[in-house]
Amino acid sequence: MMLGMEKIISWREKHIPERHFVLLLALFVGFFTSVAAWLLKTLIHLLSGLVHSAVMASGHTFWYLIAPTAGIALAALFVRYVVKDDISHGITKILYAISQRKSIIKPHNMWTSIAGSSLTIGFGGSVGAEAPIVLTGAAIGSNLARIFRLDQRTMMLMIGCGAAGAIGGIFKAPIAGLVFTLEVLMIDMTMASVSPLLISSVTATVFAYIFSGTQPMFALETTSDFVVGRIPVYLLLGVVCGLMSLYFTRGMNRLETWMKQIDGFWLKIVAGGTALSVLIFLFPPLYGEGYDTIANLLNGRSEAVLSDSPLAALPLPQMWLLVIYLFIVVLLKIVASVATNGGGGVGGIFAPAMFTGAITGFLLARMLNMAGLEVPEANFTLVGMAGLMAGVMHAPLTGIFLIAELTGGYHLFMPLMIVSVLSYLTIILFEPHSLYAMRLAQKGELLTHHKDRSVLTLMSLDEVLESDFRILAPEMKLGELIKVIQESKRNIFPVIDKEGHLLGVLLLDEVRNIMFQPRLYNRFTVSQLMTSPKAVLYSDMPMEKVMEIFEDTGAWNLPVVDRDKHYIGFVSKSKIFNSYRDVLVQFSEE
């Protein structure tokens, strides 16, 4: 097998130029990713059909409450005993792989996210299938590039091709696949990168058409054309979506933190499953991805949202009951999503963000209509989805094109642009990073469009660490020190105790005036001559932080220790600059 692969790689290198091979590989990535998306949707449909059949056969709707907990438990058991790795937060994992793992994604991610998310969503978990399939597509791209021994820059591009193909394949949205990769995964837009991304995205979309037809996910029936006079209310919707995106981002981040504090595998499943079941019992729209609710709101069937809820019998006017009900639903969607993922399920936030945006847009339109204005509720529902996507992902172009392609609402490009851009501008006043990126940004591990920061992110402290320094003991006499200096090519020496802890450093300049006086050789010890370093670097520090310390201290060499203060080596500014130039050249090549 290995010998055969070697022959294929050798033949490829001789007969197919790399630039052409990248385009060919992008086509295959698009095809395989489209098949993965079709398989995921088929499994979700099959499992949800089994649950529905069980409900119909028994006549008891309480199965809808038990099924999500069962799905969470099955997914959690699958992850713990089969995968034995964390497969949640798919987009964040891709960003981490690009920034910190040289674009390497583990092979099991090509199928494990499909299995985990189909169990979770098929049984009614309140999350989306899109982030898992994007991770699957990125893993396909990364591992195909590794098989053919392509360099890190090309592997990064293949990850982007996999992500673009995933969006194109699951949403039938080729343009959204391209812009998502450029905005969210932050792949640089050059002619060398755009062509493969387009090929992968279009290929995946074409096969999605072949597998499931050319109809958009949400066929529109009641939307109206854009009217210039409604621009002020669209501006209002943009601000509201930005604020709701802020609630979505911070609320979900905080709830996830709380869920992580729950100790015990089964306790998390019980806590997440119980919370989700109670929410679904009171608010059935929280069951599953919520696409049925979005379709009802888009096509003028808003009253159907209340039909299965026990709260529908409350003695309130129907119009106000619907508004209050949906307002509570939109606030609790993040709770349902975190209960699903925190309990052990596998899913993403694409669907929850679209669900929240659709209801936000509908609610604002309904309240404006109740106030006497004439506002098209279907339009606001559609545009609200784009606003939340743009705000939560910090990706206005993705919001615009994704919703236009999902619904066929190309005639609403103007309000889509207004709301998406304004939502994005609103949230960045409070949150500089998207929900996907904020965890990595806090650790200094995020690749961005800022070239200098991106290059530093791609570097690691291990790559510039130097360990060929002569170590001194604190009790060493000056005479012994002179012998060490004669044998060393360095002018700085770390002073280490018997346990390996760094005590200080000794600079050649500090002893130059006494090193030629033999009468002093037994008078001074290293502990008397050493000084404290201007700063100490820790081995797990990101490079951006390392450079900040060099700039603040003005040092040229700084010692590196672990968190227990054990000496590891030194880092010099000149070594960083040399490594920086090498990475910059590779990062900038087309």
N, C-alpha and C positions, 0 to 999 in steps of 0.2 A: 504493500500500500504506500509506504513512504517512498520507495524507489519510483513508483509510478508518478507520485506527486512531484518528485524531483525532476522527472523528465518533462512533465507538463510545465513546470515553472521555467525550466531551462529553454524549452521550445518557445514559451511566451516571450521571454527576454530577448530571444534572437529574432523573432518574426513580428512581434506586435510592439510598437513604441508605447512607452508608458502613458503618454497623453491619450492615445487612442484606447488603450486598455482600460483606463479609468472610466471613459465613457461607456465602454462595453460592460464593465463591472457595475456601473450605476444602473444600467438596464436590468441586469440580473437581480440587483438589490431591490429595485422597484417591483419586479415580478414576485420574488420570494416574500417580500413584505406584504404585498397585496393578498397573497395566498394566506399568510398568517392572519391578516385582518379579517378575511372571509371566514377562516376557521374559528376565530374568536367570536364573531357575531353569530355564527351557526351554533356554537356550543351554548352561548348565552340564550339564544332563542329556544334551543332544545330543552335546556334545563328549566327555563321559565315556563315552557309549555307543559313540562312534567308537573310542576307545582300547580299550574292552573288546572290541569286534568285531575289532580288529586283533590283539589277544592271542589270541582264540579261533581266528581264521583261520590265524595262524602257528603256534600251539601253543607259543609262547615267552613266558614271563612276564617276560623281561627288558625288554619294552616298558613294563611298569609302572615301571621304573627310568628309562627314557629320557624317557617322556612328561612328567613334572614339570619336568625341565630344559628341554624343548622349550617347555612352557607359559610358564615364566619368561622364556625368551629372546624368545618372541613378544610377551609383554606388555611387556617392556622395550623392544623395538624399536618397538612401537606408541606407548608413552609418549614415547620420545625423538624419533621422526620424524613422528608424526602429532599427538599432543597437545601436545608441546613445553612441558609444564608438569608440576609434581609433583601427582599425584592420590592419593598414599598418605596414610595416617593420616586417614581420612575424618572421623571425629568431631572430631578436633583441628582440622581445617580449618573445620568448622562453628562451633566455639567461637571460633576466631580471626576468622571473618567477623562473628560477632555482636559480638565485643568490639572489633575494630580496623578492620573494613572497612564499617561502617555497614550490616551485614547483607547485603552484596552478595556473591553467589557467582557465579563466571564461568559463562556459558551452557554451555560445553562440558561442565561437570560433570553436565549432565542426561543425558549418554549415555556419556561416556568411561569412567566407573567401571564401567558395565555391560560394556563391551567388554573392558577390562583384566582385571577380576576373572573374567569367564567364561573367558577364555583361561587364566588362572592356575589356577583351581579345576577347570575342566573337564578339564584335563590332569593333575590330581592334586596341585596345590600345597596345602600343609598350612596353609591359612588359611580364613577364613569369608567368606561373601557378604554378611553383614548390614551391616557398616560401609560398604561401597561403595554399597549400595542406600539407606542412610540419607543419605549425601552426595547421591545422585541425587535423592531426595525433597526434601531441603532446597534443592537447586539449583532444582528445579521450583517450589517455593514462592517462593523469592527472586525468580526471574525473572518469574513471573506477576505478583507484586506490583510489580516494576519496570515491566512493560509498562503497567500501569494507574496508574502514578505514585503509588503509596501511600507514606505517610511511613515513616520508619525504624522506628518502633515497630510498625507493622503488618507491615512486611517481616520483622521479627524473629518476629512471631507466625506468619507464613506459612512461615518456615523451620521453626518448631516443628510446624506442620501437616504439612509434608512429611516430617519425621522420624517423627512419630507414624503417619502413613499408611504409611511404609516398614516400620516394625515390625509394624503391623497386617497389611499386605499379604504380607510374606514369612513371618511366623510364625503368621498367623491369630490374633493376640493383641491385640485392641483396647484392653483396659485397660492392658496392658504398654506399648503405644504411647503412651498418655497419660502414664503415670507416668515412662516413660523421658525424655520431653521435659521434664517438670517437674524430675526429679532430675538428669539428666546434662547436658542443654542449659541448665538453670537458667532456663527461661522462668517468669516470675512467675505464680503461680496466682491469678487473679481470675476472676470470672464472665465477664468479657469475653474472657478467654483460654481458659478451659476449654471453653466451648461450641464454638468453631471446632476446637480440638484433638480433641474427641470426634467431631465430624462427620467430620473427615478420617480419623481412625483407624477408625471404624465403617464408613465408605464403602469404604475400602481393604480391610477384612476381608470385607465382603459380596461384593465383586467377586472376592476371593481364593477364597471359597466357590464362586462361580459358575465360576471358571476351573479349580479343582482339587478341589472337593468339600469337605465339612465335617469330615473326619477330622482329628484333631490330628496334628502331625508325628511324635510318638512314641506309638503306641497301646500302652497298658499291659495286661499280661496277668497279672502275678504280684504286684502290690503288695498290701499288707495295710493294714488300718485303723490309725489312730493309737491308741497305748496310752499312758496317762498314766505308767505305770511306766518307760517308756523315755525320759523327759525327760532324765535325767542323761547318757545316751549321745548324745542330740541336742545337749546342751550341749557335750560333748566334740567332736562333729563341727563345731559352729560355730567353736570355737577353732582346730581343725585347718584348716578352710577359710580362716579369717582368715590363718593363718600361710602356708598354701599360696598365698593371694592375694598376700601380701607377696613370696614367692619369685617368683611369676609376674610381678609388676609390676617389681620391681627387676632380676630376671634378664633380662627382655625389654628393659628400658631399657638395661642395660649391654651386652647382645649387639648391640643396634641401633647403639650407639656404636662398637663394634668393627667392625661391618660398614661403617659410613660411612668408616672409616679406610682401607679398601681402595681404592686408586686404579685407575682404568681401568674402562671400561664393560664390556668382555668379561670382564675378570678377575673382576668381581663376579658376573656370570652363571655363570661356571665354578665359582667358589667356592661360591656358593649352591646351584647345581644339583648339584654333586658331594656336598656335605654332605647335602643332602636325599635324594639317591639312595642313599647309604650307609645313612642312617637308615631309609629305607623298606625296603631289602633285609633289614635285621636286624629291623625292627619294622614290619611291614605296617600296623598300625592308624594309623600316622602318615600314611598316604596319604590325601590329600583332606581333607574337612572332619571326618571321623571319626564321622559320624552312624551308620554301620553298627555301629561298636563300642559306641556309646551304646545303641542299640536292643538289641544282644545282652546287655549287662549289665542293662538294665532288665527284660528278659524271660527271665532265667534261663539264657541261653546263653553263659555266661562262657567255657566251654572253646573255643568257636569263635574267640575272640580269638587263640589260639595256633596255630590250624590251619595258617596259611600261612607261619609263621616258621621259618627254619632252626634257630632256638634251641629249637624244640619237641623236638628229639631229645636235648637235654642229659640226662645221667643223674641227674636229681633227681626226688623225689616230685612227682607232678603238682600237688598243692595248693600246695606251696612254689614250684614253678617258675612257676605262674601269678602268685603274689603278687610274686615278685622281678621277673618280666617286666613286669608292669603298673606296678610301682614305678619301674622304669627308664623305661618309656614316659611316665609322667606327668612325670618330670623332664626328658625330652628334647623334650616337645611344644613348649616355647618355642624350643628350638634349631631345630626343623623350621620353625616359623612365621617366625622371624627370617631363616632361610636363604631361605625363599620370598620374603618381602618385600624383604629386603636385597639379594637377587640381582637384583631388578627386577620381581618379581611384584606384583600388586595384590590385597589382601585385608585382612580385618579380624580382630579378636580375639574376637568374639562366640563363634564356633564353637570356637576353641582353649580359651576359658575354660570353656565348657560341657563340652567333652571332658575337660579337666583336672579339673573338679569332679565329673563322673560317676565317673571312675576313683578319685579321692580318696575319695568316699563309699563306693564298692564295696570298696576296699582296707581301710578302717577297719572296715566291717561284717564282711568276711571274717576279719580278724585277731581281732575280738571273738568271732566264732563259733568260731574255732580255739582261743580261750582258754576256751571253755565257755559263753559267753553265747548266748542265742537272739536274734539281730538280723536283721530282714528286709533282705536285701542290696538288693533292688529299691528299697525305700523310701530307703535311704541313698544309692543311686546317683542317684535323682531329686532328693533334697534337697541332695545335694552340688553338683549343678549350680547350684542357686539360691545356695548359699553362695559359690561362686567368682564368680558373676556379681555378687553384692552386694559382695563384697570388691574385686574388680578395678575395677569401675565406680564404687565408693562409692555404690551405689544399691540399698539393701535392698528397697524396694518393687518396683523393676523385677525383681529376682531372684525375689521371691515370686510376682508375677502372671505373669511371663513363663513360668516353669517350670510353674506351674499350668495355664496356657492351652496351652502346648506339649504337655503330656502328658495333659491331662484329669484331673490329680491333685488335684482340688479337695478331696477328703476328707483331704488331708495339709496343709491350710493351717496348722495349728498347728506341726508340725515345720518347715515352710517358713519361718514367721515366726521361730521360735526360732533356727534355723541362720543365716538371712540377717542378722538383726539382730546376732547375736553375732559373725559373721564380719566385719561392717562395724565393730563396736566394737573388734574386735581389730586390724584393719589400721590404723585411724586413730590408734592409739597410736604407730605407726611412720611412716606416710605420710599427710600431711594432704590430699593430692590424689590423684585417680584417675590411672590410666595415661594416659587421654585428656588430662587437664587439667594434668599436672605440667610439661610443656614450656612451656606458656603461663604457668603460675603462676610459674615461675622467672624469666620475663622481665617479670612484672608486667602481662601482657596478658590476664588471665583475668577474665571476667565472673562474678560470684558472687551468691548470695542476700543478701550483705551490701550493703545499699542504698548506703551511702556509698562503699564500694569500687567497686561497680558503676558508679556515676555517674562517678567519677574515671576508671575504665577506659574509659568511653565518650567521655571528653574526650581531646584530643591537645594537645601543646605548641604546635603550629602555630596552633590556634584562639585562643590567648591571647597569642601573641607580638606585641610592639609594636616597630616599627622606626623610629619618627619621632623618634629622639633625635639631637641634634647631636653629631657625632663630633669629638674633639679629637686633635691631634697632640702627641706628648710634648715637642717643641721649641717649642711655641707660647708666646709671652710673656703675662704677666698682662694687659697692655693689650689684646691681641687677644682674650683670653678674656672680658674685660668686654663687648666688642662682641657676642660669641656669646651670652653670658648675656642681654643685652638683647633679642636676637631670638628667644630660646627660651622655650617655655612649660614646660620641664622644670626640675627642680632637681638632676638627676643626669646626668653626661656620661661616655660611654665614651671611654677613651684608647686609640687604635689606632696600631700602627706601619705602615710603608709596605707590608708584606706582608698587612695586614689582621688581624694577631694582636691579641688583647685584652691590653693591658699593665696596665690598672687602671681605676679610676673616679674621677671628681672630683665631690665633693658641694658644692652651693652653700653649705651651712652651714660648710664648711671654709675658704672664702675670703671669707665675709661681712665679717669684721673688717678685711680689708686691701683690699677691692675699691674703696673710696672714697679711697684714698691714691695719687694719681698718681705720686708720687716712687718708688713701688715697682713701677710697671708694667713696667719693663725689668729689674728685679732678679730676679723670680721667673719660672720656667717651669712649664708644666703637669706635667712629670715630677717637679718638686719638690713640687707640691701634691697630686698624685693619691695615692690609697690603694688597697690591695687590696680587692676585694669580699669580703663575708663568706663567699660561696660562689659557685661557678660552675655553671650548669646546662648539660647537654649536650642537643643537639637531639633525640636519640633516647631520652631518659629517659621512662619511664612517668609519668603524672600522680601516681600514688600516691607515688612516690619524690620527685617535685618538692615535693609538700606536706610530706613528711617533712623535707626540707631547709629549707623555709620555717619550719617549727615549731622545728627544732633551732637555727637561726641567729637567729630573731626578726626577720629582714629583711622589708622591705616591697617592695623591688625587687631582682631579681637578674639579672645578665647571662646570655645564652645564647650558647654557642659550639658549633662542630662538634668532631669528635674531633681535628682538627688545630689547635684553639684559635683558629680564625678567628671573629671577632665576627659575630653574626647579629642580635641585638636584646636586648630586655629583657622580663621577665615580672613583672607586679605581682600582689601578693596580691589586691588589689581586683578586678582583671580576672578572676582565677581564680574568685573568689566569685560575680561576676556571671554568668560562664559556667556555673558549677556550678548556680546557681539555675535557669537556663534549661533545662539538661539534666535536672535533677531534676523539673521540672514536666512535661516531655515524657515522661520515664521512668515517672512515677507515674500518668499519665492512664489512664483505663480507656476 
